[in-house]
Amino acid sequence: MGKRELDSLRGRRQFLENYRVELTEWAPPVSVAFLVVLIFLTAMLQYRMGYMGSAYTATKENLTQALQNISPEVTDETSGAEKSSEGELVIADSSEPEQTAEMTQKMEEVFTLNDDCGGWIKIDGTVIDYPVMQTPRDEQFYLNRDFDGKYSAYGCIIADTDSVIGTGTAVEDYTDGSRPGTNIILHGHNMKNGTMFGDLDRYRDQSYEKSHSIIKFSSLYEDREYQVCAVFLSQVYKKGQTDVFKYYQFFNAENEEEFNDFYNNIKALSMYETGVDASFGDEFITLSVCAYHVENGRLVVVGKRIK
């Protein structure tokens, strides 16, 4: 091998050695950096997966617990539970149906048409001669609906949800059903044409009251009569107002003091003296209609039961 060829070979070897050295010196930092980044990303991914997994587990456990609190798991040993022939769980209704008297024929016919009907109100010599609707699920359902449930600006006469109309009869001393509450409150629109409870405005005149003093109200089970004992102006007060008389919150007198508080207030507010007195144990019917002497004003006619 000549000297020139030997020098060329040595040059190539030196180049390769230098290349290897440079590659070895350059490669590790890149590989280490890459590995560091890869390890870091892997660690972060594992951390996130672990966090998400634990969070999911906690959320699932909380949700399961919440659902169990709302609707506990029913087992075969559940009291009152039976299984149908298809294997579906059937919960027996342990509540006893409310005792009721027999419906009067005229009210049964109305009730058959709409079972939201709880009674009928009539005042002779006026246009007030309407069914009374009571819907505990939605007190204002018939505010702008007619008897058939169709839209109507006139609405219906509505018995307050908290009013207890009763399912028995006085002739049986209510042993055949429940006794009515102390006060039944009925609401109706003040229509400009005088319909619904529009005629109640005329009770501002005492002479009108004298010739229209009897309010007839029929529950589904009996006919009742009330005599007007107070006519007054009031309003729906704000919830925070506690130093005012809120007639619309009185439904049942637990004692004589509660009765007297209601009775003394309506008599004190009355526009005139009707000559009709009441005492603890008596029952009332309260007719409430919008009035415009103040914001959220009301004109109220209260009758004492006489039959």
Short mmCIF file of the C-alpha atoms (twelve columns), coordinates in Angstrom:
data_MODEL
# 
_entry.id   MODEL 
# 
loop_
_atom_site.group_PDB 
_atom_site.id 
_atom_site.type_symbol 
_atom_site.label_atom_id 
_atom_site.label_alt_id 
_atom_site.label_comp_id 
_atom_site.label_asym_id 
_atom_site.label_seq_id 
_atom_site.Cartn_x 
_atom_site.Cartn_y 
_atom_site.Cartn_z 
_atom_site.pdbx_PDB_model_num 
ATOM 1   C CA . MET A 1   0.000    0.000   0.000  1 
ATOM 2   C CA . GLY A 2   1.514    3.313   -0.973 1 
ATOM 3   C CA . LYS A 3   1.984    6.188   1.374  1 
ATOM 4   C CA . ARG A 4   -0.820   8.166   -0.274 1 
ATOM 5   C CA . GLU A 5   -3.334   5.359   0.100  1 
ATOM 6   C CA . LEU A 6   -2.319   4.858   3.715  1 
ATOM 7   C CA . ASP A 7   -2.825   8.534   4.473  1 
ATOM 8   C CA . SER A 8   -6.228   8.442   2.837  1 
ATOM 9   C CA . LEU A 9   -7.273   5.425   4.897  1 
ATOM 10  C CA . ARG A 10  -6.028   7.032   8.051  1 
ATOM 11  C CA . GLY A 11  -8.004   10.195  7.167  1 
ATOM 12  C CA . ARG A 12  -11.236  8.239   6.738  1 
ATOM 13  C CA . ARG A 13  -10.721  6.428   10.024 1 
ATOM 14  C CA . GLN A 14  -10.032  9.724   11.749 1 
ATOM 15  C CA . PHE A 15  -13.158  11.188  10.207 1 
ATOM 16  C CA . LEU A 16  -15.240  8.260   11.380 1 
ATOM 17  C CA . GLU A 17  -13.723  8.400   14.849 1 
ATOM 18  C CA . ASN A 18  -14.306  12.097  15.019 1 
ATOM 19  C CA . TYR A 19  -17.869  11.569  13.739 1 
ATOM 20  C CA . ARG A 20  -18.495  8.887   16.322 1 
ATOM 21  C CA . VAL A 21  -17.114  11.098  19.031 1 
ATOM 22  C CA . GLU A 22  -19.217  14.027  17.878 1 
ATOM 23  C CA . LEU A 23  -22.272  11.802  17.486 1 
ATOM 24  C CA . THR A 24  -21.679  10.274  20.902 1 
ATOM 25  C CA . GLU A 25  -21.190  13.684  22.479 1 
ATOM 26  C CA . TRP A 26  -24.229  15.179  20.694 1 
ATOM 27  C CA . ALA A 27  -26.603  12.243  20.787 1 
ATOM 28  C CA . PRO A 28  -26.871  11.675  24.537 1 
ATOM 29  C CA . PRO A 29  -28.083  15.194  25.355 1 
ATOM 30  C CA . VAL A 30  -30.811  14.884  22.724 1 
ATOM 31  C CA . SER A 31  -31.798  11.396  23.900 1 
ATOM 32  C CA . VAL A 32  -31.719  12.412  27.552 1 
ATOM 33  C CA . ALA A 33  -33.807  15.479  26.868 1 
ATOM 34  C CA . PHE A 34  -36.259  13.440  24.870 1 
ATOM 35  C CA . LEU A 35  -36.420  10.810  27.582 1 
ATOM 36  C CA . VAL A 36  -36.854  13.463  30.245 1 
ATOM 37  C CA . VAL A 37  -39.746  15.017  28.319 1 
ATOM 38  C CA . LEU A 38  -41.223  11.602  27.643 1 
ATOM 39  C CA . ILE A 39  -40.912  10.576  31.291 1 
ATOM 40  C CA . PHE A 40  -42.422  13.883  32.381 1 
ATOM 41  C CA . LEU A 41  -45.345  13.564  30.005 1 
ATOM 42  C CA . THR A 42  -45.874  9.961   31.049 1 
ATOM 43  C CA . ALA A 43  -45.829  10.929  34.699 1 
ATOM 44  C CA . MET A 44  -48.285  13.758  34.102 1 
ATOM 45  C CA . LEU A 45  -50.565  11.468  32.136 1 
ATOM 46  C CA . GLN A 46  -50.500  8.885   34.893 1 
ATOM 47  C CA . TYR A 47  -51.178  11.586  37.469 1 
ATOM 48  C CA . ARG A 48  -54.121  12.937  35.523 1 
ATOM 49  C CA . MET A 49  -55.508  9.493   34.914 1 
ATOM 50  C CA . GLY A 50  -55.157  8.715   38.564 1 
ATOM 51  C CA . TYR A 51  -56.794  12.001  39.576 1 
ATOM 52  C CA . MET A 52  -59.622  11.598  37.129 1 
ATOM 53  C CA . GLY A 53  -60.126  8.037   38.223 1 
ATOM 54  C CA . SER A 54  -60.299  8.973   41.888 1 
ATOM 55  C CA . ALA A 55  -62.528  11.947  41.124 1 
ATOM 56  C CA . TYR A 56  -64.853  9.775   39.058 1 
ATOM 57  C CA . THR A 57  -64.972  7.201   41.833 1 
ATOM 58  C CA . ALA A 58  -65.776  9.867   44.419 1 
ATOM 59  C CA . THR A 59  -68.430  11.418  42.211 1 
ATOM 60  C CA . LYS A 60  -69.990  8.076   41.455 1 
ATOM 61  C CA . GLU A 61  -70.034  7.156   45.126 1 
ATOM 62  C CA . ASN A 62  -71.615  10.501  46.054 1 
ATOM 63  C CA . LEU A 63  -74.215  10.168  43.312 1 
ATOM 64  C CA . THR A 64  -75.017  6.633   44.326 1 
ATOM 65  C CA . GLN A 65  -75.399  7.704   47.944 1 
ATOM 66  C CA . ALA A 66  -77.616  10.646  46.952 1 
ATOM 67  C CA . LEU A 67  -79.821  8.414   44.846 1 
ATOM 68  C CA . GLN A 68  -80.077  5.922   47.672 1 
ATOM 69  C CA . ASN A 69  -81.146  8.718   49.996 1 
ATOM 70  C CA . ILE A 70  -83.817  9.796   47.539 1 
ATOM 71  C CA . SER A 71  -84.926  6.350   46.472 1 
ATOM 72  C CA . PRO A 72  -83.561  3.607   48.736 1 
ATOM 73  C CA . GLU A 73  -82.979  0.247   47.171 1 
ATOM 74  C CA . VAL A 74  -86.038  -1.925  47.583 1 
ATOM 75  C CA . THR A 75  -85.396  -5.500  48.617 1 
ATOM 76  C CA . ASP A 76  -87.675  -8.502  48.645 1 
ATOM 77  C CA . GLU A 77  -88.216  -7.930  52.347 1 
ATOM 78  C CA . THR A 78  -89.710  -4.456  51.769 1 
ATOM 79  C CA . SER A 79  -92.839  -4.074  53.846 1 
ATOM 80  C CA . GLY A 80  -96.015  -3.881  51.798 1 
ATOM 81  C CA . ALA A 81  -94.255  -4.854  48.559 1 
ATOM 82  C CA . GLU A 82  -95.425  -7.585  46.240 1 
ATOM 83  C CA . LYS A 83  -94.286  -8.836  42.872 1 
ATOM 84  C CA . SER A 84  -96.546  -9.121  39.886 1 
ATOM 85  C CA . SER A 85  -96.664  -12.181 37.673 1 
ATOM 86  C CA . GLU A 86  -94.116  -10.452 35.416 1 
ATOM 87  C CA . GLY A 87  -91.736  -10.065 38.339 1 
ATOM 88  C CA . GLU A 88  -92.244  -6.304  38.626 1 
ATOM 89  C CA . LEU A 89  -92.299  -4.805  42.091 1 
ATOM 90  C CA . VAL A 90  -95.670  -3.482  43.195 1 
ATOM 91  C CA . ILE A 91  -95.878  -1.236  46.256 1 
ATOM 92  C CA . ALA A 92  -99.145  -1.656  48.116 1 
ATOM 93  C CA . ASP A 93  -100.929 1.556   49.096 1 
ATOM 94  C CA . SER A 94  -101.110 1.437   52.873 1 
ATOM 95  C CA . SER A 95  -103.035 4.732   53.202 1 
ATOM 96  C CA . GLU A 96  -106.743 4.457   53.854 1 
ATOM 97  C CA . PRO A 97  -109.090 6.416   51.560 1 
ATOM 98  C CA . GLU A 98  -110.663 9.492   53.135 1 
ATOM 99  C CA . GLN A 99  -114.140 8.889   54.442 1 
ATOM 100 C CA . THR A 100 -116.748 10.867  52.551 1 
ATOM 101 C CA . ALA A 101 -120.476 11.267  52.660 1 
ATOM 102 C CA . GLU A 102 -122.581 10.537  49.615 1 
ATOM 103 C CA . MET A 103 -122.462 13.302  47.021 1 
ATOM 104 C CA . THR A 104 -125.611 15.253  46.385 1 
ATOM 105 C CA . GLN A 105 -127.140 14.448  43.021 1 
ATOM 106 C CA . LYS A 106 -126.598 17.890  41.523 1 
ATOM 107 C CA . MET A 107 -122.951 18.062  42.581 1 
ATOM 108 C CA . GLU A 108 -122.234 14.527  41.494 1 
ATOM 109 C CA . GLU A 109 -123.320 15.490  37.980 1 
ATOM 110 C CA . VAL A 110 -120.933 18.453  38.008 1 
ATOM 111 C CA . PHE A 111 -118.105 16.441  39.537 1 
ATOM 112 C CA . THR A 112 -118.499 13.837  36.809 1 
ATOM 113 C CA . LEU A 113 -117.808 16.529  34.234 1 
ATOM 114 C CA . ASN A 114 -114.705 17.801  36.041 1 
ATOM 115 C CA . ASP A 115 -113.344 16.285  39.235 1 
ATOM 116 C CA . ASP A 116 -111.462 19.509  40.060 1 
ATOM 117 C CA . CYS A 117 -114.800 20.939  41.131 1 
ATOM 118 C CA . GLY A 118 -115.073 21.238  44.906 1 
ATOM 119 C CA . GLY A 119 -118.382 23.051  45.227 1 
ATOM 120 C CA . TRP A 120 -120.795 25.675  43.918 1 
ATOM 121 C CA . ILE A 121 -121.440 29.278  44.948 1 
ATOM 122 C CA . LYS A 122 -124.624 31.239  44.346 1 
ATOM 123 C CA . ILE A 123 -125.970 34.593  45.535 1 
ATOM 124 C CA . ASP A 124 -129.573 35.200  44.574 1 
ATOM 125 C CA . GLY A 125 -130.187 38.392  42.620 1 
ATOM 126 C CA . THR A 126 -126.612 38.524  41.303 1 
ATOM 127 C CA . VAL A 127 -124.700 36.910  38.450 1 
ATOM 128 C CA . ILE A 128 -122.713 34.881  40.984 1 
ATOM 129 C CA . ASP A 129 -123.775 31.321  40.228 1 
ATOM 130 C CA . TYR A 130 -120.643 29.337  39.495 1 
ATOM 131 C CA . PRO A 131 -118.783 26.118  40.153 1 
ATOM 132 C CA . VAL A 132 -115.856 26.408  42.562 1 
ATOM 133 C CA . MET A 133 -112.590 24.796  41.535 1 
ATOM 134 C CA . GLN A 134 -109.870 23.590  43.883 1 
ATOM 135 C CA . THR A 135 -106.543 22.271  42.597 1 
ATOM 136 C CA . PRO A 136 -103.964 21.640  45.335 1 
ATOM 137 C CA . ARG A 137 -101.367 20.701  42.701 1 
ATOM 138 C CA . ASP A 138 -101.580 24.216  41.211 1 
ATOM 139 C CA . GLU A 139 -103.762 26.752  42.973 1 
ATOM 140 C CA . GLN A 140 -103.824 29.127  39.985 1 
ATOM 141 C CA . PHE A 141 -104.602 26.528  37.327 1 
ATOM 142 C CA . TYR A 142 -108.106 27.943  36.758 1 
ATOM 143 C CA . LEU A 143 -107.065 31.574  37.120 1 
ATOM 144 C CA . ASN A 144 -107.299 31.957  33.341 1 
ATOM 145 C CA . ARG A 145 -109.084 28.742  32.388 1 
ATOM 146 C CA . ASP A 146 -112.750 27.929  32.179 1 
ATOM 147 C CA . PHE A 147 -114.498 24.893  33.628 1 
ATOM 148 C CA . ASP A 148 -113.330 22.783  30.686 1 
ATOM 149 C CA . GLY A 149 -109.702 23.823  31.153 1 
ATOM 150 C CA . LYS A 150 -109.661 26.060  28.069 1 
ATOM 151 C CA . TYR A 151 -108.140 29.559  28.128 1 
ATOM 152 C CA . SER A 152 -110.486 32.218  29.420 1 
ATOM 153 C CA . ALA A 153 -109.771 35.704  30.741 1 
ATOM 154 C CA . TYR A 154 -112.696 35.207  33.115 1 
ATOM 155 C CA . GLY A 155 -111.151 32.151  34.739 1 
ATOM 156 C CA . CYS A 156 -113.124 30.327  37.423 1 
ATOM 157 C CA . ILE A 157 -113.977 30.873  41.051 1 
ATOM 158 C CA . ILE A 158 -111.089 29.296  42.951 1 
ATOM 159 C CA . ALA A 159 -111.043 27.849  46.447 1 
ATOM 160 C CA . ASP A 160 -107.771 28.601  48.185 1 
ATOM 161 C CA . THR A 161 -105.575 25.510  48.395 1 
ATOM 162 C CA . ASP A 162 -105.506 25.702  52.188 1 
ATOM 163 C CA . SER A 163 -109.275 25.925  52.469 1 
ATOM 164 C CA . VAL A 164 -110.819 22.749  53.871 1 
ATOM 165 C CA . ILE A 165 -114.246 22.385  52.291 1 
ATOM 166 C CA . GLY A 166 -115.026 19.122  54.095 1 
ATOM 167 C CA . THR A 167 -116.327 15.756  52.965 1 
ATOM 168 C CA . GLY A 168 -119.065 15.208  55.526 1 
ATOM 169 C CA . THR A 169 -122.443 16.638  56.435 1 
ATOM 170 C CA . ALA A 170 -123.670 18.725  59.352 1 
ATOM 171 C CA . VAL A 171 -126.802 16.588  59.654 1 
ATOM 172 C CA . GLU A 172 -124.532 13.699  60.631 1 
ATOM 173 C CA . ASP A 173 -122.299 15.968  62.723 1 
ATOM 174 C CA . TYR A 174 -119.551 15.149  60.215 1 
ATOM 175 C CA . THR A 175 -119.211 11.594  61.423 1 
ATOM 176 C CA . ASP A 176 -119.694 10.586  57.777 1 
ATOM 177 C CA . GLY A 177 -116.695 12.614  56.595 1 
ATOM 178 C CA . SER A 178 -114.350 15.449  57.442 1 
ATOM 179 C CA . ARG A 179 -115.507 18.713  58.970 1 
ATOM 180 C CA . PRO A 180 -114.929 21.967  57.041 1 
ATOM 181 C CA . GLY A 181 -112.320 24.412  58.243 1 
ATOM 182 C CA . THR A 182 -113.208 27.577  60.123 1 
ATOM 183 C CA . ASN A 183 -112.812 29.732  57.024 1 
ATOM 184 C CA . ILE A 184 -113.177 28.876  53.336 1 
ATOM 185 C CA . ILE A 185 -111.586 31.499  51.082 1 
ATOM 186 C CA . LEU A 186 -112.767 31.899  47.498 1 
ATOM 187 C CA . HIS A 187 -111.058 34.062  44.858 1 
ATOM 188 C CA . GLY A 188 -112.531 35.424  41.645 1 
ATOM 189 C CA . HIS A 189 -111.795 38.054  38.999 1 
ATOM 190 C CA . ASN A 190 -113.333 41.518  39.145 1 
ATOM 191 C CA . MET A 191 -114.622 41.676  35.569 1 
ATOM 192 C CA . LYS A 192 -115.739 45.046  34.207 1 
ATOM 193 C CA . ASN A 193 -118.991 43.550  32.937 1 
ATOM 194 C CA . GLY A 194 -119.821 42.455  36.494 1 
ATOM 195 C CA . THR A 195 -119.392 38.722  35.912 1 
ATOM 196 C CA . MET A 196 -117.428 36.350  38.129 1 
ATOM 197 C CA . PHE A 197 -116.877 38.312  41.372 1 
ATOM 198 C CA . GLY A 198 -117.454 41.706  39.717 1 
ATOM 199 C CA . ASP A 199 -120.775 42.107  41.547 1 
ATOM 200 C CA . LEU A 200 -119.006 42.101  44.925 1 
ATOM 201 C CA . ASP A 201 -118.136 45.777  44.373 1 
ATOM 202 C CA . ARG A 202 -121.818 46.552  44.939 1 
ATOM 203 C CA . TYR A 203 -121.490 45.403  48.554 1 
ATOM 204 C CA . ARG A 204 -119.860 48.753  49.314 1 
ATOM 205 C CA . ASP A 205 -123.474 49.960  49.515 1 
ATOM 206 C CA . GLN A 206 -125.112 48.718  52.699 1 
ATOM 207 C CA . SER A 207 -128.557 48.743  51.134 1 
ATOM 208 C CA . TYR A 208 -127.323 46.322  48.511 1 
ATOM 209 C CA . GLU A 209 -125.947 44.068  51.227 1 
ATOM 210 C CA . LYS A 210 -129.303 44.049  52.996 1 
ATOM 211 C CA . SER A 211 -131.037 42.647  49.936 1 
ATOM 212 C CA . HIS A 212 -128.207 40.224  49.054 1 
ATOM 213 C CA . SER A 213 -127.026 39.111  52.450 1 
ATOM 214 C CA . ILE A 214 -127.252 35.322  51.945 1 
ATOM 215 C CA . ILE A 215 -124.380 33.481  50.320 1 
ATOM 216 C CA . LYS A 216 -125.221 29.941  49.237 1 
ATOM 217 C CA . PHE A 217 -122.352 27.490  49.000 1 
ATOM 218 C CA . SER A 218 -122.662 23.801  48.243 1 
ATOM 219 C CA . SER A 219 -119.867 21.348  48.900 1 
ATOM 220 C CA . LEU A 220 -119.987 18.066  47.031 1 
ATOM 221 C CA . TYR A 221 -121.927 16.603  49.959 1 
ATOM 222 C CA . GLU A 222 -124.212 19.270  51.429 1 
ATOM 223 C CA . ASP A 223 -125.797 22.686  50.893 1 
ATOM 224 C CA . ARG A 224 -124.790 25.529  53.203 1 
ATOM 225 C CA . GLU A 225 -125.835 29.122  53.733 1 
ATOM 226 C CA . TYR A 226 -123.883 32.068  55.106 1 
ATOM 227 C CA . GLN A 227 -124.998 35.553  56.111 1 
ATOM 228 C CA . VAL A 228 -122.773 38.550  55.384 1 
ATOM 229 C CA . CYS A 229 -121.167 39.786  58.582 1 
ATOM 230 C CA . ALA A 230 -118.394 42.074  57.272 1 
ATOM 231 C CA . VAL A 231 -117.429 43.946  54.105 1 
ATOM 232 C CA . PHE A 232 -114.037 45.646  54.001 1 
ATOM 233 C CA . LEU A 233 -111.141 46.814  51.860 1 
ATOM 234 C CA . SER A 234 -107.708 45.301  52.328 1 
ATOM 235 C CA . GLN A 235 -104.677 44.333  50.286 1 
ATOM 236 C CA . VAL A 236 -102.136 41.587  49.776 1 
ATOM 237 C CA . TYR A 237 -99.216  42.645  51.931 1 
ATOM 238 C CA . LYS A 238 -95.551  41.897  51.446 1 
ATOM 239 C CA . LYS A 239 -94.242  38.818  53.198 1 
ATOM 240 C CA . GLY A 240 -91.989  40.908  55.431 1 
ATOM 241 C CA . GLN A 241 -94.896  42.929  56.814 1 
ATOM 242 C CA . THR A 242 -95.873  41.339  60.094 1 
ATOM 243 C CA . ASP A 243 -97.758  44.146  61.836 1 
ATOM 244 C CA . VAL A 244 -100.781 43.954  59.528 1 
ATOM 245 C CA . PHE A 245 -103.933 41.856  59.332 1 
ATOM 246 C CA . LYS A 246 -103.656 39.256  56.584 1 
ATOM 247 C CA . TYR A 247 -107.188 37.903  56.283 1 
ATOM 248 C CA . TYR A 248 -106.052 35.541  53.503 1 
ATOM 249 C CA . GLN A 249 -103.931 33.520  55.917 1 
ATOM 250 C CA . PHE A 250 -106.745 32.466  58.232 1 
ATOM 251 C CA . PHE A 251 -108.222 29.047  57.515 1 
ATOM 252 C CA . ASN A 252 -108.746 27.289  60.802 1 
ATOM 253 C CA . ALA A 253 -108.965 28.472  64.402 1 
ATOM 254 C CA . GLU A 254 -107.038 26.176  66.688 1 
ATOM 255 C CA . ASN A 255 -108.344 28.057  69.704 1 
ATOM 256 C CA . GLU A 256 -110.648 30.906  70.700 1 
ATOM 257 C CA . GLU A 257 -107.827 33.438  70.612 1 
ATOM 258 C CA . GLU A 258 -107.128 32.765  66.943 1 
ATOM 259 C CA . PHE A 259 -110.845 32.931  66.166 1 
ATOM 260 C CA . ASN A 260 -111.275 36.242  67.963 1 
ATOM 261 C CA . ASP A 261 -108.228 37.739  66.256 1 
ATOM 262 C CA . PHE A 262 -109.780 37.127  62.839 1 
ATOM 263 C CA . TYR A 263 -113.313 38.067  63.839 1 
ATOM 264 C CA . ASN A 264 -112.399 41.278  65.682 1 
ATOM 265 C CA . ASN A 265 -110.266 42.436  62.763 1 
ATOM 266 C CA . ILE A 266 -112.908 41.907  60.081 1 
ATOM 267 C CA . LYS A 267 -115.530 43.652  62.212 1 
ATOM 268 C CA . ALA A 268 -113.209 46.581  62.894 1 
ATOM 269 C CA . LEU A 269 -112.403 46.942  59.177 1 
ATOM 270 C CA . SER A 270 -115.998 46.530  57.995 1 
ATOM 271 C CA . MET A 271 -117.439 49.482  56.058 1 
ATOM 272 C CA . TYR A 272 -120.647 49.256  58.062 1 
ATOM 273 C CA . GLU A 273 -122.264 47.251  60.814 1 
ATOM 274 C CA . THR A 274 -124.212 44.321  59.425 1 
ATOM 275 C CA . GLY A 275 -125.810 43.302  62.705 1 
ATOM 276 C CA . VAL A 276 -124.492 39.744  62.320 1 
ATOM 277 C CA . ASP A 277 -122.336 38.521  65.186 1 
ATOM 278 C CA . ALA A 278 -120.202 35.399  65.527 1 
ATOM 279 C CA . SER A 279 -118.532 33.438  68.296 1 
ATOM 280 C CA . PHE A 280 -115.922 30.727  68.633 1 
ATOM 281 C CA . GLY A 281 -117.109 27.604  66.850 1 
ATOM 282 C CA . ASP A 282 -118.799 29.442  63.995 1 
ATOM 283 C CA . GLU A 283 -117.659 29.017  60.403 1 
ATOM 284 C CA . PHE A 284 -117.012 31.622  57.715 1 
ATOM 285 C CA . ILE A 285 -116.821 31.928  53.966 1 
ATOM 286 C CA . THR A 286 -114.607 34.718  52.615 1 
ATOM 287 C CA . LEU A 287 -115.069 36.076  49.090 1 
ATOM 288 C CA . SER A 288 -112.024 37.975  47.844 1 
ATOM 289 C CA . VAL A 289 -111.812 40.091  44.672 1 
ATOM 290 C CA . CYS A 290 -109.343 42.625  43.304 1 
ATOM 291 C CA . ALA A 291 -109.898 46.279  44.226 1 
ATOM 292 C CA . TYR A 292 -107.983 49.323  43.066 1 
ATOM 293 C CA . HIS A 293 -107.821 51.670  46.035 1 
ATOM 294 C CA . VAL A 294 -104.190 50.601  46.656 1 
ATOM 295 C CA . GLU A 295 -101.634 48.395  44.957 1 
ATOM 296 C CA . ASN A 296 -102.690 44.742  45.254 1 
ATOM 297 C CA . GLY A 297 -105.939 45.912  46.803 1 
ATOM 298 C CA . ARG A 298 -108.774 43.564  47.688 1 
ATOM 299 C CA . LEU A 299 -112.460 43.917  48.475 1 
ATOM 300 C CA . VAL A 300 -113.570 41.236  50.908 1 
ATOM 301 C CA . VAL A 301 -117.031 39.953  51.789 1 
ATOM 302 C CA . VAL A 302 -117.225 37.604  54.759 1 
ATOM 303 C CA . GLY A 303 -120.251 35.479  55.617 1 
ATOM 304 C CA . LYS A 304 -121.023 33.539  58.796 1 
ATOM 305 C CA . ARG A 305 -122.531 30.123  58.360 1 
ATOM 306 C CA . ILE A 306 -126.150 29.956  59.412 1 
ATOM 307 C CA . LYS A 307 -127.172 26.649  57.835 1 
# 
